[in-house]
């Protein structure tokens, strides 16, 4: 029973990865690619870890440690990359706020 | 059932690898590298369930550490130079 629930969680997490990869292909500039590439992979990894905890409960300490590590470091690295990209001078592909002025 | 999950994860990995090889700017490649490291963490968790060996979770922890340090250092390299 719990094994099938775990496989269901892992399946949803893996589908989040596929959506993230397709968005990485289709989005027009760096900032939108960063939006797709960091948010949905975070939720995908957390779902995969929850599913693995359901399937093998004896590994759950290491898996939850990994989940806490990812929740701490993933927004930090994306923030560093966004700041560096902005200081490099790259702009949005289509800036609607500038077009309205 | 778990074979199908490994195949879908590899599909996502190869689609991301296309952006990593093609990406027009350096920032695109760094974002793709971040996504690649996180997808490989999950791939190693699924492989640990496939082979029933808990040692693969340690490999996933080390990949997470090195991926985070790598993307942070490349971000600093774009911003100021080394």
N, CA and C atoms of all chains as a GROMACS GRO file, in nm:
protein
  549
    1UNK      N    1   0.083  -0.120   0.000
    1UNK     CA    2   0.000   0.000   0.000
    1UNK      C    3   0.086   0.126   0.000
    2UNK      N    4   0.179   0.132   0.101
    2UNK     CA    5   0.265   0.250   0.109
    2UNK      C    6   0.364   0.256  -0.007
    3UNK      N    7   0.402   0.139  -0.062
    3UNK     CA    8   0.493   0.138  -0.177
    3UNK      C    9   0.429   0.206  -0.297
    4UNK      N   10   0.299   0.178  -0.320
    4UNK     CA   11   0.235   0.240  -0.436
    4UNK      C   12   0.218   0.390  -0.417
    5UNK      N   13   0.192   0.432  -0.291
    5UNK     CA   14   0.186   0.577  -0.262
    5UNK      C   15   0.321   0.642  -0.290
    6UNK      N   16   0.430   0.573  -0.252
    6UNK     CA   17   0.564   0.625  -0.277
    6UNK      C   18   0.594   0.635  -0.425
    7UNK      N   19   0.553   0.532  -0.503
    7UNK     CA   20   0.576   0.539  -0.647
    7UNK      C   21   0.496   0.652  -0.711
    8UNK      N   22   0.376   0.678  -0.656
    8UNK     CA   23   0.295   0.789  -0.708
    8UNK      C   24   0.365   0.923  -0.684
    9UNK      N   25   0.420   0.940  -0.561
    9UNK     CA   26   0.494   1.065  -0.531
    9UNK      C   27   0.614   1.080  -0.622
   10UNK      N   28   0.691   0.970  -0.642
   10UNK     CA   29   0.811   0.978  -0.727
   10UNK      C   30   0.771   1.008  -0.870
   11UNK      N   31   0.658   0.953  -0.916
   11UNK     CA   32   0.614   0.981  -1.052
   11UNK      C   33   0.580   1.129  -1.070
   12UNK      N   34   0.511   1.190  -0.971
   12UNK     CA   35   0.481   1.333  -0.983
   12UNK      C   36   0.608   1.417  -0.982
   13UNK      N   37   0.705   1.379  -0.897
   13UNK     CA   38   0.832   1.453  -0.893
   13UNK      C   39   0.905   1.445  -1.025
   14UNK      N   40   0.908   1.328  -1.086
   14UNK     CA   41   0.978   1.310  -1.214
   14UNK      C   42   0.908   1.387  -1.325
   15UNK      N   43   0.772   1.392  -1.319
   15UNK     CA   44   0.701   1.471  -1.419
   15UNK      C   45   0.731   1.620  -1.403
   16UNK      N   46   0.754   1.666  -1.278
   16UNK     CA   47   0.796   1.805  -1.257
   16UNK      C   48   0.931   1.830  -1.324
   17UNK      N   49   1.022   1.731  -1.322
   17UNK     CA   50   1.150   1.747  -1.392
   17UNK      C   51   1.131   1.760  -1.542
   18UNK      N   52   1.039   1.680  -1.598
   18UNK     CA   53   1.018   1.686  -1.743
   18UNK      C   54   0.960   1.822  -1.783
   19UNK      N   55   0.864   1.873  -1.701
   19UNK     CA   56   0.808   2.005  -1.727
   19UNK      C   57   0.917   2.112  -1.719
   20UNK      N   58   1.006   2.098  -1.620
   20UNK     CA   59   1.116   2.194  -1.605
   20UNK      C   60   1.210   2.190  -1.725
   21UNK      N   61   1.238   2.070  -1.776
   21UNK     CA   62   1.329   2.060  -1.890
   21UNK      C   63   1.268   2.118  -2.016
   22UNK      N   64   1.137   2.093  -2.037
   22UNK     CA   65   1.071   2.149  -2.156
   22UNK      C   66   1.067   2.301  -2.146
   23UNK      N   67   1.040   2.354  -2.025
   23UNK     CA   68   1.040   2.499  -2.007
   23UNK      C   69   1.177   2.559  -2.029
   24UNK      N   70   1.281   2.484  -1.993
   24UNK     CA   71   1.418   2.533  -2.016
   24UNK      C   72   1.447   2.546  -2.164
   25UNK      N   73   1.385   2.462  -2.247
   25UNK     CA   74   1.401   2.476  -2.391
   25UNK      C   75   1.319   2.594  -2.444
   26UNK      N   76   1.195   2.608  -2.397
   26UNK     CA   77   1.102   2.697  -2.464
   26UNK      C   78   1.106   2.843  -2.419
   27UNK      N   79   1.159   2.872  -2.299
   27UNK     CA   80   1.152   3.008  -2.248
   27UNK      C   81   1.249   3.101  -2.321
   28UNK      N   82   1.215   3.231  -2.335
   28UNK     CA   83   1.293   3.316  -2.426
   28UNK      C   84   1.425   3.372  -2.371
   29UNK      N   85   1.435   3.405  -2.241
   29UNK     CA   86   1.561   3.464  -2.196
   29UNK      C   87   1.606   3.401  -2.064
   30UNK      N   88   1.716   3.455  -2.008
   30UNK     CA   89   1.784   3.388  -1.897
   30UNK      C   90   1.699   3.388  -1.771
   31UNK      N   91   1.630   3.500  -1.744
   31UNK     CA   92   1.560   3.511  -1.616
   31UNK      C   93   1.440   3.416  -1.610
   32UNK      N   94   1.366   3.404  -1.721
   32UNK     CA   95   1.253   3.312  -1.721
   32UNK      C   96   1.301   3.168  -1.717
   33UNK      N   97   1.415   3.140  -1.781
   33UNK     CA   98   1.471   3.006  -1.772
   33UNK      C   99   1.512   2.972  -1.628
   34UNK      N  100   1.562   3.076  -1.558
   34UNK     CA  101   1.602   3.056  -1.418
   34UNK      C  102   1.480   3.029  -1.331
   35UNK      N  103   1.370   3.101  -1.361
   35UNK     CA  104   1.244   3.081  -1.289
   35UNK      C  105   1.196   2.936  -1.304
   36UNK      N  106   1.198   2.887  -1.429
   36UNK     CA  107   1.153   2.750  -1.453
   36UNK      C  108   1.250   2.651  -1.391
   37UNK      N  109   1.380   2.679  -1.408
   37UNK     CA  110   1.478   2.578  -1.373
   37UNK      C  111   1.501   2.559  -1.226
   38UNK      N  112   1.467   2.656  -1.142
   38UNK     CA  113   1.495   2.635  -1.001
   38UNK      C  114   1.372   2.602  -0.919
   39UNK      N  115   1.257   2.663  -0.948
   39UNK     CA  116   1.140   2.637  -0.864
   39UNK      C  117   1.089   2.495  -0.882
   40UNK      N  118   1.068   2.454  -1.010
   40UNK     CA  119   1.004   2.325  -1.030
   40UNK      C  120   1.100   2.210  -0.998
   41UNK      N  121   1.233   2.232  -1.010
   41UNK     CA  122   1.321   2.122  -0.970
   41UNK      C  123   1.325   2.107  -0.818
   42UNK      N  124   1.306   2.218  -0.744
   42UNK     CA  125   1.300   2.205  -0.598
   42UNK      C  126   1.181   2.119  -0.557
   43UNK      N  127   1.062   2.150  -0.612
   43UNK     CA  128   0.944   2.071  -0.572
   43UNK      C  129   0.957   1.927  -0.621
   44UNK      N  130   1.022   1.907  -0.738
   44UNK     CA  131   1.042   1.771  -0.787
   44UNK      C  132   1.130   1.689  -0.696
   45UNK      N  133   1.242   1.750  -0.650
   45UNK     CA  134   1.331   1.676  -0.561
   45UNK      C  135   1.264   1.644  -0.428
   46UNK      N  136   1.187   1.740  -0.375
   46UNK     CA  137   1.120   1.714  -0.246
   46UNK      C  138   1.018   1.602  -0.262
   47UNK      N  139   0.945   1.599  -0.376
   47UNK     CA  140   0.848   1.491  -0.397
   47UNK      C  141   0.917   1.355  -0.411
   48UNK      N  142   1.031   1.351  -0.482
   48UNK     CA  143   1.104   1.225  -0.496
   48UNK      C  144   1.153   1.175  -0.360
   49UNK      N  145   1.200   1.269  -0.275
   49UNK     CA  146   1.251   1.228  -0.144
   49UNK      C  147   1.137   1.178  -0.055
   50UNK      N  148   1.020   1.242  -0.062
   50UNK     CA  149   0.905   1.194   0.018
   50UNK      C  150   0.863   1.054  -0.028
   51UNK      N  151   0.863   1.033  -0.160
   51UNK     CA  152   0.829   0.900  -0.211
   51UNK      C  153   0.928   0.794  -0.168
   52UNK      N  154   1.058   0.827  -0.170
   52UNK     CA  155   1.159   0.731  -0.125
   52UNK      C  156   1.145   0.702   0.024
   53UNK      N  157   1.104   0.803   0.104
   53UNK     CA  158   1.079   0.780   0.246
   53UNK      C  159   0.963   0.684   0.266
   54UNK      N  160   0.860   0.691   0.178
   54UNK     CA  161   0.750   0.596   0.191
   54UNK      C  162   0.793   0.455   0.156
   55UNK      N  163   0.881   0.442   0.054
   55UNK     CA  164   0.917   0.307   0.009
   55UNK      C  165   1.014   0.241   0.107
   56UNK      N  166   1.120   0.317   0.149
   56UNK     CA  167   1.218   0.261   0.243
   56UNK      C  168   1.221   0.346   0.368
   57UNK      N  169   1.142   0.316   0.472
   57UNK     CA  170   1.137   0.405   0.589
   57UNK      C  171   1.266   0.407   0.671
   58UNK      N  172   1.353   0.305   0.654
   58UNK     CA  173   1.474   0.303   0.736
   58UNK      C  174   1.578   0.401   0.685
   59UNK      N  175   1.564   0.451   0.562
   59UNK     CA  176   1.661   0.548   0.509
   59UNK      C  177   1.619   0.691   0.534
   60UNK      N  178   1.510   0.713   0.607
   60UNK     CA  179   1.446   0.844   0.603
   60UNK      C  180   1.530   0.954   0.669
   61UNK      N  181   1.623   0.917   0.762
   61UNK     CA  182   1.705   1.022   0.823
   61UNK      C  183   1.796   1.089   0.720
   62UNK      N  184   1.868   1.006   0.643
   62UNK     CA  185   1.957   1.062   0.540
   62UNK      C  186   1.879   1.138   0.434
   63UNK      N  187   1.761   1.083   0.398
   63UNK     CA  188   1.683   1.147   0.292
   63UNK      C  189   1.630   1.282   0.337
   64UNK      N  190   1.586   1.291   0.465
   64UNK     CA  191   1.536   1.420   0.512
   64UNK      C  192   1.648   1.521   0.529
   65UNK      N  193   1.770   1.470   0.563
   65UNK     CA  194   1.888   1.558   0.567
   65UNK      C  195   1.915   1.618   0.428
   66UNK      N  196   1.904   1.531   0.326
   66UNK     CA  197   1.924   1.576   0.188
   66UNK      C  198   1.818   1.678   0.149
   67UNK      N  199   1.692   1.656   0.194
   67UNK     CA  200   1.583   1.750   0.161
   67UNK      C  201   1.608   1.886   0.225
   68UNK      N  202   1.654   1.885   0.352
   68UNK     CA  203   1.683   2.012   0.418
   68UNK      C  204   1.797   2.084   0.350
   69UNK      N  205   1.900   2.008   0.307
   69UNK     CA  206   2.014   2.068   0.237
   69UNK      C  207   1.970   2.133   0.107
   70UNK      N  208   1.883   2.064   0.031
   70UNK     CA  209   1.837   2.120  -0.097
   70UNK      C  210   1.751   2.243  -0.074
   71UNK      N  211   1.663   2.238   0.029
   71UNK     CA  212   1.579   2.355   0.056
   71UNK      C  213   1.662   2.475   0.099
   72UNK      N  214   1.779   2.451   0.161
   72UNK     CA  215   1.864   2.564   0.198
   72UNK      C  216   1.944   2.618   0.081
   73UNK      N  217   2.005   2.530   0.001
   73UNK     CA  218   2.105   2.576  -0.094
   73UNK      C  219   2.049   2.612  -0.231
   74UNK      N  220   1.933   2.556  -0.270
   74UNK     CA  221   1.886   2.578  -0.406
   74UNK      C  222   1.842   2.723  -0.432
   75UNK      N  223   1.766   2.789  -0.341
   75UNK     CA  224   1.735   2.931  -0.364
   75UNK      C  225   1.857   3.020  -0.355
   76UNK      N  226   1.955   2.979  -0.272
   76UNK     CA  227   2.076   3.060  -0.258
   76UNK      C  228   2.155   3.064  -0.388
   77UNK      N  229   2.173   2.946  -0.451
   77UNK     CA  230   2.252   2.943  -0.574
   77UNK      C  231   2.178   3.016  -0.686
   78UNK      N  232   2.045   3.004  -0.690
   78UNK     CA  233   1.973   3.074  -0.797
   78UNK      C  234   1.980   3.225  -0.776
   79UNK      N  235   1.979   3.269  -0.650
   79UNK     CA  236   1.994   3.413  -0.622
   79UNK      C  237   2.130   3.465  -0.665
   80UNK      N  238   2.234   3.385  -0.637
   80UNK     CA  239   2.369   3.426  -0.679
   80UNK      C  240   2.380   3.436  -0.830
   81UNK      N  241   2.320   3.339  -0.901
   81UNK     CA  242   2.327   3.340  -1.048
   81UNK      C  243   2.250   3.459  -1.104
   82UNK      N  244   2.131   3.490  -1.043
   82UNK     CA  245   2.051   3.602  -1.094
   82UNK      C  246   2.124   3.734  -1.073
   83UNK      N  247   2.189   3.750  -0.957
   83UNK     CA  248   2.261   3.874  -0.931
   83UNK      C  249   2.378   3.890  -1.028
   84UNK      N  250   2.450   3.780  -1.053
   84UNK     CA  251   2.563   3.786  -1.144
   84UNK      C  252   2.518   3.816  -1.286
   85UNK      N  253   2.404   3.758  -1.326
   85UNK     CA  254   2.354   3.784  -1.462
   85UNK      C  255   2.314   3.930  -1.477
   86UNK      N  256   2.252   3.986  -1.373
   86UNK     CA  257   2.211   4.127  -1.382
   86UNK      C  258   2.331   4.219  -1.386
   87UNK      N  259   2.435   4.188  -1.312
   87UNK     CA  260   2.553   4.274  -1.316
   87UNK      C  261   2.632   4.253  -1.443
   88UNK      N  262   2.609   4.142  -1.513
   88UNK     CA  263   2.674   4.119  -1.641
   88UNK      C  264   2.612   4.204  -1.751
   89UNK      N  265   2.487   4.255  -1.729
   89UNK     CA  266   2.426   4.344  -1.826
   89UNK      C  267   2.323   4.280  -1.914
   90UNK      N  268   2.285   4.155  -1.889
   90UNK     CA  269   2.181   4.092  -1.969
   90UNK      C  270   2.045   4.146  -1.925
   91UNK      N  271   1.956   4.172  -2.022
   91UNK     CA  272   1.824   4.225  -1.989
   91UNK      C  273   1.716   4.125  -2.029
   92UNK      N  274   1.592   4.161  -1.996
   92UNK     CA  275   1.479   4.076  -2.034
   92UNK      C  276   1.459   4.080  -2.185
   93UNK      N  277   1.398   3.974  -2.237
   93UNK     CA  278   1.374   3.968  -2.380
   93UNK      C  279   1.268   4.069  -2.422
   94UNK      N  280   1.164   4.086  -2.338
   94UNK     CA  281   1.056   4.179  -2.373
   94UNK      C  282   1.009   4.240  -2.241
   95UNK      N  283   1.037   4.369  -2.220
   95UNK     CA  284   1.009   4.435  -2.092
   95UNK      C  285   0.882   4.518  -2.107
   96UNK      N  286   0.770   4.468  -2.051
   96UNK     CA  287   0.642   4.536  -2.072
   96UNK      C  288   0.634   4.666  -1.994
   97UNK      N  289   0.704   4.677  -1.882
   97UNK     CA  290   0.700   4.802  -1.805
   97UNK      C  291   0.766   4.915  -1.882
   98UNK      N  292   0.872   4.883  -1.959
   98UNK     CA  293   0.936   4.988  -2.038
   98UNK      C  294   0.852   5.025  -2.159
   99UNK      N  295   0.778   4.927  -2.213
   99UNK     CA  296   0.698   4.956  -2.331
   99UNK      C  297   0.581   5.048  -2.299
  100UNK      N  298   0.532   5.044  -2.174
  100UNK     CA  299   0.416   5.125  -2.138
  100UNK      C  300   0.450   5.272  -2.123
  101UNK      N  301   0.578   5.303  -2.095
  101UNK     CA  302   0.612   5.444  -2.070
  101UNK      C  303   0.606   5.526  -2.198
  102UNK      N  304   0.814  -0.116  -1.279
  102UNK     CA  305   0.758   0.018  -1.258
  102UNK      C  306   0.870   0.122  -1.240
  103UNK      N  307   0.976   0.079  -1.169
  103UNK     CA  308   1.082   0.175  -1.139
  103UNK      C  309   1.171   0.196  -1.262
  104UNK      N  310   1.170   0.102  -1.358
  104UNK     CA  311   1.244   0.122  -1.483
  104UNK      C  312   1.188   0.242  -1.559
  105UNK      N  313   1.053   0.253  -1.558
  105UNK     CA  314   0.987   0.364  -1.628
  105UNK      C  315   1.028   0.498  -1.566
  106UNK      N  316   1.038   0.502  -1.431
  106UNK     CA  317   1.077   0.627  -1.365
  106UNK      C  318   1.220   0.666  -1.403
  107UNK      N  319   1.310   0.566  -1.412
  107UNK     CA  320   1.448   0.596  -1.451
  107UNK      C  321   1.453   0.648  -1.594
  108UNK      N  322   1.371   0.590  -1.683
  108UNK     CA  323   1.372   0.635  -1.823
  108UNK      C  324   1.320   0.778  -1.835
  109UNK      N  325   1.213   0.813  -1.758
  109UNK     CA  326   1.161   0.950  -1.766
  109UNK      C  327   1.263   1.050  -1.712
  110UNK      N  328   1.334   1.012  -1.603
  110UNK     CA  329   1.437   1.102  -1.549
  110UNK      C  330   1.550   1.123  -1.648
  111UNK      N  331   1.591   1.014  -1.718
  111UNK     CA  332   1.697   1.029  -1.818
  111UNK      C  333   1.651   1.117  -1.934
  112UNK      N  334   1.522   1.110  -1.969
  112UNK     CA  335   1.468   1.196  -2.074
  112UNK      C  336   1.482   1.343  -2.035
  113UNK      N  337   1.442   1.376  -1.911
  113UNK     CA  338   1.456   1.514  -1.864
  113UNK      C  339   1.601   1.556  -1.860
  114UNK      N  340   1.692   1.463  -1.823
  114UNK     CA  341   1.836   1.494  -1.818
  114UNK      C  342   1.889   1.528  -1.956
  115UNK      N  343   1.845   1.453  -2.060
  115UNK     CA  344   1.898   1.480  -2.194
  115UNK      C  345   1.840   1.608  -2.253
  116UNK      N  346   1.712   1.639  -2.220
  116UNK     CA  347   1.657   1.766  -2.270
  116UNK      C  348   1.732   1.884  -2.208
  117UNK      N  349   1.766   1.872  -2.078
  117UNK     CA  350   1.843   1.979  -2.014
  117UNK      C  351   1.983   1.989  -2.071
  118UNK      N  352   2.041   1.873  -2.107
  118UNK     CA  353   2.176   1.871  -2.164
  118UNK      C  354   2.180   1.942  -2.299
  119UNK      N  355   2.068   1.940  -2.374
  119UNK     CA  356   2.060   2.013  -2.500
  119UNK      C  357   2.076   2.162  -2.476
  120UNK      N  358   2.006   2.215  -2.373
  120UNK     CA  359   2.020   2.359  -2.342
  120UNK      C  360   2.161   2.388  -2.291
  121UNK      N  361   2.220   2.293  -2.216
  121UNK     CA  362   2.356   2.314  -2.166
  121UNK      C  363   2.456   2.326  -2.280
  122UNK      N  364   2.440   2.245  -2.385
  122UNK     CA  365   2.535   2.250  -2.496
  122UNK      C  366   2.508   2.367  -2.588
  123UNK      N  367   2.380   2.409  -2.603
  123UNK     CA  368   2.345   2.506  -2.704
  123UNK      C  369   2.348   2.649  -2.652
  124UNK      N  370   2.315   2.666  -2.518
  124UNK     CA  371   2.284   2.794  -2.458
  124UNK      C  372   2.364   2.913  -2.506
  125UNK      N  373   2.300   3.022  -2.546
  125UNK     CA  374   2.376   3.131  -2.607
  125UNK      C  375   2.470   3.203  -2.512
  126UNK      N  376   2.431   3.226  -2.387
  126UNK     CA  377   2.520   3.298  -2.295
  126UNK      C  378   2.573   3.203  -2.188
  127UNK      N  379   2.668   3.256  -2.109
  127UNK     CA  380   2.728   3.176  -2.002
  127UNK      C  381   2.627   3.149  -1.891
  128UNK      N  382   2.536   3.247  -1.866
  128UNK     CA  383   2.439   3.230  -1.758
  128UNK      C  384   2.342   3.116  -1.787
  129UNK      N  385   2.306   3.099  -1.918
  129UNK     CA  386   2.221   2.986  -1.955
  129UNK      C  387   2.287   2.854  -1.919
  130UNK      N  388   2.416   2.845  -1.947
  130UNK     CA  389   2.487   2.720  -1.917
  130UNK      C  390   2.494   2.696  -1.768
  131UNK      N  391   2.509   2.804  -1.688
  131UNK     CA  392   2.519   2.783  -1.543
  131UNK      C  393   2.384   2.740  -1.486
  132UNK      N  394   2.273   2.801  -1.536
  132UNK     CA  395   2.141   2.758  -1.492
  132UNK      C  396   2.118   2.612  -1.529
  133UNK      N  397   2.159   2.573  -1.652
  133UNK     CA  398   2.143   2.435  -1.692
  133UNK      C  399   2.226   2.340  -1.607
  134UNK      N  400   2.346   2.387  -1.567
  134UNK     CA  401   2.431   2.304  -1.482
  134UNK      C  402   2.367   2.281  -1.346
  135UNK      N  403   2.303   2.386  -1.292
  135UNK     CA  404   2.232   2.374  -1.165
  135UNK      C  405   2.119   2.272  -1.175
  136UNK      N  406   2.040   2.283  -1.284
  136UNK     CA  407   1.929   2.190  -1.304
  136UNK      C  408   1.981   2.048  -1.323
  137UNK      N  409   2.093   2.032  -1.397
  137UNK     CA  410   2.151   1.899  -1.419
  137UNK      C  411   2.194   1.835  -1.289
  138UNK      N  412   2.256   1.914  -1.199
  138UNK     CA  413   2.301   1.854  -1.073
  138UNK      C  414   2.182   1.812  -0.988
  139UNK      N  415   2.074   1.892  -0.990
  139UNK     CA  416   1.959   1.855  -0.907
  139UNK      C  417   1.887   1.733  -0.963
  140UNK      N  418   1.878   1.724  -1.098
  140UNK     CA  419   1.814   1.606  -1.156
  140UNK      C  420   1.899   1.482  -1.127
  141UNK      N  421   2.034   1.496  -1.127
  141UNK     CA  422   2.114   1.376  -1.100
  141UNK      C  423   2.106   1.335  -0.953
  142UNK      N  424   2.079   1.430  -0.860
  142UNK     CA  425   2.052   1.390  -0.721
  142UNK      C  426   1.932   1.295  -0.716
  143UNK      N  427   1.823   1.335  -0.784
  143UNK     CA  428   1.703   1.250  -0.781
  143UNK      C  429   1.725   1.119  -0.854
  144UNK      N  430   1.807   1.123  -0.961
  144UNK     CA  431   1.837   0.999  -1.033
  144UNK      C  432   1.911   0.902  -0.942
  145UNK      N  433   2.002   0.954  -0.857
  145UNK     CA  434   2.074   0.863  -0.766
  145UNK      C  435   1.983   0.811  -0.655
  146UNK      N  436   1.882   0.891  -0.613
  146UNK     CA  437   1.788   0.838  -0.513
  146UNK      C  438   1.707   0.724  -0.573
  147UNK      N  439   1.662   0.742  -0.700
  147UNK     CA  440   1.584   0.635  -0.764
  147UNK      C  441   1.671   0.512  -0.788
  148UNK      N  442   1.801   0.535  -0.821
  148UNK     CA  443   1.891   0.421  -0.840
  148UNK      C  444   1.916   0.349  -0.708
  149UNK      N  445   1.918   0.422  -0.596
  149UNK     CA  446   1.933   0.356  -0.465
  149UNK      C  447   1.813   0.267  -0.436
  150UNK      N  448   1.693   0.310  -0.478
  150UNK     CA  449   1.576   0.223  -0.462
  150UNK      C  450   1.582   0.104  -0.556
  151UNK      N  451   1.642   0.124  -0.676
  151UNK     CA  452   1.646   0.017  -0.776
  151UNK      C  453   1.742  -0.094  -0.735
  152UNK      N  454   1.863  -0.053  -0.687
  152UNK     CA  455   1.963  -0.153  -0.649
  152UNK      C  456   1.954  -0.194  -0.503
  153UNK      N  457   1.864  -0.129  -0.423
  153UNK     CA  458   1.849  -0.155  -0.279
  153UNK      C  459   1.979  -0.135  -0.202
  154UNK      N  460   2.052  -0.028  -0.233
  154UNK     CA  461   2.177   0.002  -0.161
  154UNK      C  462   2.169   0.144  -0.109
  155UNK      N  463   2.190   0.160   0.024
  155UNK     CA  464   2.175   0.292   0.085
  155UNK      C  465   2.295   0.381   0.059
  156UNK      N  466   2.407   0.323   0.007
  156UNK     CA  467   2.529   0.403  -0.011
  156UNK      C  468   2.511   0.506  -0.122
  157UNK      N  469   2.414   0.485  -0.213
  157UNK     CA  470   2.395   0.579  -0.323
  157UNK      C  471   2.340   0.712  -0.274
  158UNK      N  472   2.276   0.714  -0.156
  158UNK     CA  473   2.224   0.841  -0.104
  158UNK      C  474   2.339   0.931  -0.062
  159UNK      N  475   2.450   0.870  -0.016
  159UNK     CA  476   2.569   0.950   0.017
  159UNK      C  477   2.626   1.015  -0.109
  160UNK      N  478   2.622   0.940  -0.220
  160UNK     CA  479   2.669   0.997  -0.348
  160UNK      C  480   2.582   1.117  -0.385
  161UNK      N  481   2.450   1.105  -0.361
  161UNK     CA  482   2.359   1.216  -0.392
  161UNK      C  483   2.391   1.338  -0.307
  162UNK      N  484   2.425   1.316  -0.179
  162UNK     CA  485   2.463   1.429  -0.092
  162UNK      C  486   2.588   1.499  -0.144
  163UNK      N  487   2.688   1.420  -0.186
  163UNK     CA  488   2.813   1.481  -0.234
  163UNK      C  489   2.790   1.556  -0.365
  164UNK      N  490   2.701   1.502  -0.454
  164UNK     CA  491   2.670   1.571  -0.580
  164UNK      C  492   2.600   1.703  -0.550
  165UNK      N  493   2.511   1.705  -0.449
  165UNK     CA  494   2.444   1.829  -0.412
  165UNK      C  495   2.542   1.934  -0.362
  166UNK      N  496   2.637   1.890  -0.279
  166UNK     CA  497   2.738   1.984  -0.225
  166UNK      C  498   2.821   2.043  -0.338
  167UNK      N  499   2.871   1.956  -0.427
  167UNK     CA  500   2.962   2.003  -0.532
  167UNK      C  501   2.887   2.088  -0.635
  168UNK      N  502   2.760   2.054  -0.663
  168UNK     CA  503   2.683   2.136  -0.756
  168UNK      C  504   2.657   2.275  -0.702
  169UNK      N  505   2.625   2.283  -0.573
  169UNK     CA  506   2.602   2.414  -0.512
  169UNK      C  507   2.728   2.499  -0.514
  170UNK      N  508   2.842   2.438  -0.478
  170UNK     CA  509   2.967   2.514  -0.477
  170UNK      C  510   3.003   2.557  -0.619
  171UNK      N  511   2.979   2.468  -0.717
  171UNK     CA  512   3.011   2.500  -0.855
  171UNK      C  513   2.931   2.617  -0.907
  172UNK      N  514   2.798   2.615  -0.884
  172UNK     CA  515   2.718   2.727  -0.939
  172UNK      C  516   2.749   2.857  -0.866
  173UNK      N  517   2.778   2.852  -0.735
  173UNK     CA  518   2.813   2.974  -0.663
  173UNK      C  519   2.944   3.034  -0.714
  174UNK      N  520   3.042   2.947  -0.740
  174UNK     CA  521   3.172   2.999  -0.784
  174UNK      C  522   3.163   3.054  -0.926
  175UNK      N  523   3.082   2.989  -1.013
  175UNK     CA  524   3.067   3.044  -1.147
  175UNK      C  525   2.993   3.177  -1.146
  176UNK      N  526   2.894   3.190  -1.053
  176UNK     CA  527   2.827   3.320  -1.040
  176UNK      C  528   2.921   3.430  -0.998
  177UNK      N  529   3.009   3.398  -0.905
  177UNK     CA  530   3.107   3.497  -0.863
  177UNK      C  531   3.204   3.530  -0.977
  178UNK      N  532   3.234   3.430  -1.060
  178UNK     CA  533   3.325   3.452  -1.173
  178UNK      C  534   3.263   3.547  -1.274
  179UNK      N  535   3.130   3.537  -1.297
  179UNK     CA  536   3.066   3.631  -1.390
  179UNK      C  537   3.068   3.770  -1.331
  180UNK      N  538   3.043   3.780  -1.199
  180UNK     CA  539   3.023   3.912  -1.140
  180UNK      C  540   3.153   3.991  -1.131
  181UNK      N  541   3.258   3.930  -1.078
  181UNK     CA  542   3.380   4.006  -1.053
  181UNK      C  543   3.503   3.952  -1.123
  182UNK      N  544   3.501   3.831  -1.172
  182UNK     CA  545   3.623   3.768  -1.219
  182UNK      C  546   3.693   3.704  -1.101
  183UNK      N  547   3.779   3.606  -1.128
  183UNK     CA  548   3.846   3.536  -1.017
  183UNK      C  549   3.970   3.612  -0.976
   0.00000   0.00000   0.00000
